[in-house]
Amino acid sequence: MFTRLALDYMLQWKDRAGRRPLIIRGARQVGKSVLVRMLAGAAFESLVELNFERDPEAATLFESKDPATILPLLELRSGARLVPGKTLLFLDEVQAAPQVIAALRYFFERLPELHVVAAGSLLDFALQEPEFSVPVGRVEYLYLGPVQFEEFLAASGQEPLLSFLRAWVPGQDLHPTIHAQAMTQFRVFTAIGGMPEAVSLYLKEQSFLEAEMLRQAILTTFREDFGKYARRPSVARVRRVFDRLPLAVGRHCKYSFLDPEAKSREVSEALDLLVQARVAFKIPRSAANGVPLLAQTSERGFKVLALDVGLMLTQLGLRPLPAELLADLTLANAGAIAEQVVGQHLLYSEPPYREPSLCYWARESRGSSAELDYVLEHRGRVIPVEVKAGKSGTLRSLHAFVNEKASPLALRFNADPPSLLEAPLEASDRSPRTFKLLSLPFYLTGQTRRLLECPALEG
């Protein structure tokens, strides 16, 4: 199994003073358990693991909430010593035993030297139950998403290319052969997607068909979960919304599109359940007049993202050859595919302790409507983002945003080599001026936050 970027953060957590029990939040099959085992192998002498779905009776060990009482019981059940500083205690699928999460506060208060990690695929439902008391201030969170392109490169033995991309800065030459190599790898990644098992299987078998079959199995697992968090009358509705979700990516979405036969309130509830399960993301519309972006969102408009581009392709029934993906302008859904793969990287572009969030911007007025794929919040600035799957198309909405908000910097993702331009502002009623337009190829999406810090973008 390949290494995840989040492992670096977990290693820092292990050695940090004032560390609290860590709860990993993420969808099923994104590799939460594997990540914890990686941490145990890299930094601990032993691992004691409990899974409360497979062993629900283990929850009774935590009834006293006193670590001095709990630890001997855990040692008897596991047959292993729990040595603070040397043993990692892993509590998996804790959504099946919410009382265990409540007990984590006492581990922090009375036994802080013991490293404790908890995880659960449907954890958000347990955390939002009204009768459940979250140990606020006594635990910390790590949000884990699908595999990112850079993780895929490292796992593929492309370390030289990865090192080059991590060191590249705007204004630096990028040879056409490097660009072509990186785009090829990115198209392969997009065709496979970021579900860890699918990536591992492809790297082992070099078979797109094997990865496709595994993604079908993962989607079946997601659908089987619906009955765990949706009441029986709404399970079918959740399934319909989930199945239509990929068709809604890349467009201003309405509830009627996700399920034409249901009421908006019913569809909204179904989508919210999928969001809580972290198999879908709701991207709200923001006025984007400043930061924070989420404080300026409107209920009138939203977009959606799937969990992963590979799962999206499978749901759409698309099996394009990697060399054609995002290059063939006749490919249906090319724009949505590009917006999905960029969006899922931007969602997890900030440190893993921050909950993933992303907004878009739109202006609806007769004769002058405009819509931007995304807006990013970065160090007090609002960065407009446009995603272009092909070489055609204008940047009219990007210019509209820059003109309206007086933005000095804009960001574009496409398949072309990177560039930094001093672009003239179109359709402006002010004095003629310019703004910086940073164009990045898709394979640099994971470097966005670092590149926004570059001195070349200042001024």
C-alpha positions in Angstrom: 0.0 0.0 0.0 1.3 3.5 -0.9 1.8 6.3 1.5 -0.8 9.0 2.0 0.1 12.7 2.4 -2.0 12.8 5.6 0.6 10.5 7.3 3.0 13.5 7.7 0.3 15.3 9.6 -0.4 12.3 11.8 3.3 11.9 12.6 3.3 15.6 13.7 0.2 14.9 15.8 2.0 12.0 17.5 4.9 14.2 18.8 2.9 17.4 19.5 2.6 18.7 23.0 -1.1 19.0 24.1 -2.1 16.4 21.6 -5.8 15.3 21.9 -7.4 12.0 20.7 -7.7 12.2 17.0 -10.9 11.4 15.1 -10.6 10.7 11.3 -13.6 11.6 9.3 -14.2 10.6 5.7 -16.3 8.4 3.4 -16.2 4.7 3.4 -13.3 3.2 1.4 -11.1 6.3 1.4 -8.4 4.5 3.4 -8.9 5.6 7.0 -8.0 2.3 8.7 -5.1 1.8 6.4 -3.8 5.2 7.2 -3.9 4.5 11.0 -2.0 1.2 10.4 0.6 3.1 8.4 1.1 5.4 11.4 1.4 2.5 13.8 4.0 0.8 11.6 6.0 4.0 11.2 6.0 5.4 14.7 4.8 2.9 17.3 5.9 -0.4 18.7 2.4 -1.9 18.8 -1.1 -1.4 17.7 -4.3 -2.3 19.5 -7.3 -2.1 17.3 -11.0 -2.5 18.0 -13.8 -2.5 15.4 -17.2 -1.8 16.9 -19.1 -2.9 13.8 -17.5 -6.4 13.9 -17.4 -6.5 17.7 -20.2 -4.4 19.1 -19.8 -5.9 22.6 -16.4 -4.2 22.9 -18.3 -0.9 23.5 -19.2 -2.2 27.0 -15.5 -1.9 28.0 -15.9 1.9 27.9 -19.0 2.1 30.2 -17.0 3.4 33.2 -15.4 6.2 31.1 -12.4 5.9 33.4 -9.1 5.0 31.5 -7.7 3.4 34.6 -10.5 0.9 34.5 -10.8 0.7 30.7 -7.1 -0.1 29.9 -6.9 -3.4 31.8 -10.1 -4.5 30.1 -8.7 -3.7 26.7 -5.5 -5.5 27.5 -7.5 -8.6 28.5 -9.7 -8.5 25.4 -6.8 -7.8 22.9 -4.2 -9.9 24.6 -1.7 -7.1 24.3 -0.2 -4.5 26.6 -1.1 -0.9 26.1 2.0 1.1 26.9 1.6 4.9 26.7 4.0 6.4 24.2 4.6 3.0 22.5 1.2 1.7 21.8 -1.4 3.2 19.4 -5.0 2.5 20.4 -7.2 2.5 17.3 -11.0 2.6 17.7 -12.5 1.8 14.3 -16.2 2.2 13.2 -17.0 4.2 16.3 -20.3 5.4 14.8 -21.6 2.0 16.0 -20.7 2.9 19.6 -21.2 6.7 20.2 -20.6 6.2 23.9 -17.0 5.4 23.0 -16.5 8.8 21.5 -17.9 10.5 24.6 -15.3 8.6 26.6 -12.4 10.1 24.6 -12.5 13.3 26.7 -11.5 11.2 29.8 -8.5 9.8 27.9 -7.4 13.4 27.1 -8.0 14.5 30.7 -6.7 11.5 32.7 -4.3 9.6 30.3 -3.1 12.2 27.7 0.2 10.2 27.2 -1.7 7.4 25.5 -2.1 7.9 21.7 -5.8 7.3 20.7 -7.2 7.5 17.1 -10.8 6.9 16.3 -12.5 6.6 12.8 -15.8 5.8 11.3 -17.3 5.7 7.8 -20.7 7.1 8.9 -19.4 9.0 11.9 -21.1 12.3 11.0 -24.5 10.8 11.7 -23.5 9.8 15.2 -21.9 13.2 15.9 -25.1 15.0 14.9 -27.5 13.0 17.1 -29.2 15.4 19.5 -28.7 13.0 22.5 -25.0 12.6 21.8 -22.6 14.9 23.6 -19.5 15.7 21.5 -16.4 16.1 23.7 -15.8 19.6 22.4 -12.2 20.8 23.0 -11.1 17.3 24.1 -10.7 15.8 20.6 -9.3 16.9 17.3 -10.3 15.9 13.7 -8.5 14.9 10.5 -10.5 14.9 7.3 -9.5 12.3 4.8 -10.5 12.3 1.1 -9.6 10.3 -2.0 -6.1 9.8 -3.2 -4.6 12.9 -4.7 -2.7 13.0 -8.0 0.6 13.6 -6.2 0.1 10.5 -4.1 -0.6 8.6 -7.3 2.6 9.8 -8.8 4.6 8.7 -5.8 2.9 5.3 -5.8 3.6 5.0 -9.6 7.4 5.4 -9.2 7.2 8.9 -10.7 9.3 10.6 -7.9 11.4 12.7 -10.2 8.3 14.2 -11.9 6.7 14.7 -8.5 9.8 16.5 -7.2 9.9 18.7 -10.2 6.2 19.7 -9.8 6.6 20.4 -6.1 9.5 22.8 -6.9 8.1 24.5 -10.0 7.2 28.2 -9.6 5.4 30.6 -12.0 7.8 32.1 -14.5 10.0 29.0 -14.6 10.4 27.2 -17.9 8.6 23.9 -18.2 9.9 21.7 -21.1 7.2 20.4 -23.4 8.2 16.8 -22.8 7.7 17.2 -19.0 4.3 18.8 -19.6 3.3 15.9 -21.9 4.5 13.3 -19.4 2.6 15.0 -16.5 -0.6 15.3 -18.6 -0.4 11.6 -19.6 -0.1 10.6 -15.9 -2.9 12.9 -14.9 -5.2 11.4 -17.6 -4.4 8.0 -16.3 -5.1 9.1 -12.7 -8.4 10.7 -13.8 -9.5 7.5 -15.6 -8.8 5.4 -12.4 -9.9 7.9 -9.8 -8.7 8.3 -6.3 -10.3 5.4 -4.4 -7.2 3.8 -2.7 -8.2 0.2 -3.5 -8.8 1.1 -7.2 -5.4 2.8 -7.4 -3.6 -0.1 -5.7 -5.3 -2.6 -8.0 -4.4 -0.6 -11.1 -0.8 -0.2 -10.1 -0.6 -4.0 -9.4 -2.4 -5.3 -12.5 -2.1 -2.3 -14.9 -5.7 -3.0 -15.8 -8.3 -0.3 -16.2 -11.0 -3.0 -16.4 -10.0 -4.4 -13.0 -10.1 -0.9 -11.5 -13.5 -0.4 -13.1 -14.9 -3.6 -11.6 -13.7 -2.5 -8.2 -15.3 0.9 -8.5 -18.6 -0.8 -9.3 -18.2 -2.8 -6.1 -17.5 0.3 -4.1 -20.6 2.0 -5.5 -22.6 -1.0 -4.5 -21.2 -0.7 -0.9 -22.3 2.9 -0.8 -25.8 2.0 -1.9 -26.0 -0.7 0.7 -25.2 1.9 3.3 -28.3 4.0 2.4 -30.5 1.8 4.6 -28.2 2.6 7.6 -28.9 6.3 7.6 -32.1 6.8 5.6 -35.5 5.8 6.8 -37.2 3.2 4.6 -39.5 5.6 2.6 -36.5 7.7 1.7 -34.0 5.0 0.8 -35.2 4.9 -2.8 -35.0 8.7 -3.0 -31.5 8.8 -1.7 -30.6 6.2 -4.3 -32.1 8.3 -7.1 -30.3 11.4 -6.0 -27.0 9.5 -5.7 -27.4 8.0 -9.2 -28.2 11.4 -10.8 -25.5 13.3 -8.9 -22.7 12.8 -11.6 -25.1 14.3 -14.2 -25.3 17.5 -12.0 -21.6 18.1 -11.6 -20.4 21.2 -13.4 -23.8 23.0 -13.4 -25.9 25.3 -11.3 -28.1 22.6 -9.7 -31.7 22.5 -8.8 -33.5 19.9 -6.6 -35.9 19.2 -9.5 -33.0 18.0 -11.6 -31.8 15.5 -9.0 -35.3 14.0 -8.6 -38.0 15.5 -10.8 -40.7 13.4 -9.1 -40.0 14.5 -5.5 -40.6 17.7 -3.6 -37.6 20.1 -3.1 -37.7 19.5 0.6 -37.5 15.7 0.1 -34.6 16.0 -2.3 -32.8 18.4 0.0 -33.0 16.0 2.8 -31.7 13.1 0.6 -28.8 15.2 -0.6 -28.0 16.3 2.9 -27.8 12.6 3.9 -25.3 11.9 1.1 -23.3 14.9 2.2 -23.2 13.7 5.8 -22.0 10.3 4.5 -19.3 12.3 2.7 -20.1 10.6 -0.7 -21.2 13.9 -2.1 -20.4 17.6 -1.6 -22.7 20.5 -1.8 -20.9 23.6 -3.2 -22.8 26.7 -2.1 -23.0 30.0 -4.0 -21.2 32.8 -2.4 -21.4 36.6 -3.0 -17.6 36.5 -2.7 -17.3 40.1 -1.5 -14.6 39.1 0.9 -13.7 36.5 3.5 -15.1 34.3 4.9 -16.8 33.0 1.8 -19.1 30.7 3.7 -20.6 33.6 5.6 -21.9 35.0 2.3 -23.6 31.9 0.9 -27.2 31.8 -0.5 -29.7 29.0 -0.3 -30.9 30.0 -3.8 -28.1 28.3 -5.6 -25.7 25.4 -5.2 -23.5 23.0 -7.2 -22.5 19.5 -6.3 -19.4 17.3 -6.5 -19.1 13.6 -6.3 -16.7 12.0 -3.9 -14.3 10.9 -6.6 -13.9 11.4 -10.4 -13.3 7.6 -11.0 -16.6 6.8 -9.3 -18.2 9.5 -11.3 -17.0 8.0 -14.5 -18.3 4.6 -13.5 -21.7 6.0 -12.6 -21.9 7.8 -16.0 -21.0 4.6 -17.8 -18.0 6.3 -19.4 -14.9 4.2 -20.1 -12.7 6.5 -22.3 -9.1 5.7 -23.0 -6.8 7.7 -20.8 -5.2 9.4 -23.8 -8.5 10.7 -24.9 -9.7 11.9 -21.5 -9.9 15.7 -21.2 -8.3 16.0 -24.7 -11.2 14.9 -26.9 -13.4 18.0 -27.3 -16.3 15.7 -28.5 -16.3 13.8 -25.3 -19.6 14.3 -23.5 -19.2 15.5 -19.9 -15.6 16.6 -20.5 -16.2 19.9 -18.7 -17.9 18.2 -15.8 -15.1 15.7 -15.5 -12.5 18.4 -15.4 -14.5 20.4 -12.8 -14.9 17.3 -10.6 -11.2 16.3 -10.6 -10.1 19.9 -9.9 -12.8 20.4 -7.3 -12.0 17.2 -5.3 -8.3 18.4 -5.1 -9.3 21.9 -4.1 -11.6 20.6 -1.4 -8.7 18.9 0.3 -6.0 21.5 -0.5 -5.9 23.0 3.0 -4.4 21.3 6.1 -6.3 18.1 7.0 -7.6 19.5 10.3 -9.8 21.9 8.4 -13.2 20.6 7.2 -13.2 20.6 3.4 -15.3 23.4 1.9 -15.6 25.1 -1.5 -17.8 27.8 -3.0 -18.7 29.1 -6.4 -19.9 32.5 -7.6 -22.7 33.5 -9.9 -24.4 36.7 -11.0 -27.9 36.4 -12.2 -29.2 39.5 -14.0 -30.9 39.9 -17.3 -28.4 40.3 -20.1 -25.3 40.1 -17.8 -25.4 36.7 -16.1 -22.0 35.1 -15.2 -20.9 32.1 -13.3 -17.4 31.0 -12.0 -16.6 27.4 -11.3 -15.1 28.1 -7.9 -13.9 30.9 -5.6 -11.0 30.2 -3.2 -10.3 31.8 0.1 -6.5 32.1 0.6 -4.9 34.3 3.3 -7.6 36.9 3.4 -7.9 37.0 -0.4 -10.7 35.8 -2.7 -9.3 34.0 -5.8 -11.6 33.4 -8.7 -11.2 30.0 -10.4 -12.2 28.9 -13.9 -11.8 25.3 -15.2 -11.6 24.7 -18.9 -11.6 21.1 -20.3 -10.7 22.1 -23.9 -8.9 24.8 -25.7 -12.0 26.7 -26.8 -14.2 28.9 -24.8 -13.8 32.4 -23.3 -13.1 33.8 -19.9 -16.1 36.1 -19.9 -17.3 35.2 -16.4 -13.8 35.4 -15.0 -13.5 38.9 -16.4 -16.9 39.8 -15.0 -15.8 38.8 -11.5 -12.4 40.5 -11.7 -14.1 43.7 -13.0 -16.9 43.6 -10.3 -14.6 42.7 -7.4 -11.4 44.5 -8.5 -9.5 41.3 -8.1 -5.8 41.6 -8.8 -5.4 37.8 -9.4 -7.3 35.1 -11.1 -6.7 31.4 -11.6 -7.4 29.1 -14.6 -7.0 25.3 -14.9 -6.7 23.7 -18.3 -4.6 21.2 -20.2 -2.1 23.8 -21.6 1.4 24.4 -20.2 1.4 26.9 -17.2 1.6 30.6 -17.8 1.4 33.9 -15.9 0.0 36.8 -17.9 -0.7 40.4 -17.2 -4.1 40.2 -18.8 -6.1 43.3 -19.9 -9.5 43.6 -18.2 -12.4 43.4 -20.6 -15.7 45.2 -20.5 -14.6 47.5 -17.7 -16.2 51.0 -17.2 -13.1 52.0 -15.2 -9.8 53.2 -16.4 -8.0 50.5 -18.4 -6.1 48.2 -16.1 -4.8 44.6 -16.0 -4.8 41.7 -13.6 -2.6 38.7 -13.2 -3.9 35.5 -14.8 -2.2 32.3 -13.5 -3.0 29.4 -15.8 -2.1 26.0 -14.4 -2.3 22.6 -16.1 -4.6 20.1 -14.3 -1.6 18.2 -12.9 -0.6 21.3 -10.7 -4.0 21.5 -8.9 -2.5 19.9 -5.8 0.2 22.7 -5.7 -2.4 25.5 -5.8 -2.0 26.7 -2.2 1.8 26.8 -2.5 1.8 28.6 -5.8 -0.5 31.3 -4.5 2.3 32.2 -2.1 4.8 32.9 -4.8 6.3 36.4 -5.0 5.6 36.6 -8.7 1.9 36.8 -7.9 2.2 39.8 -5.6 1.7 43.4 -6.6 
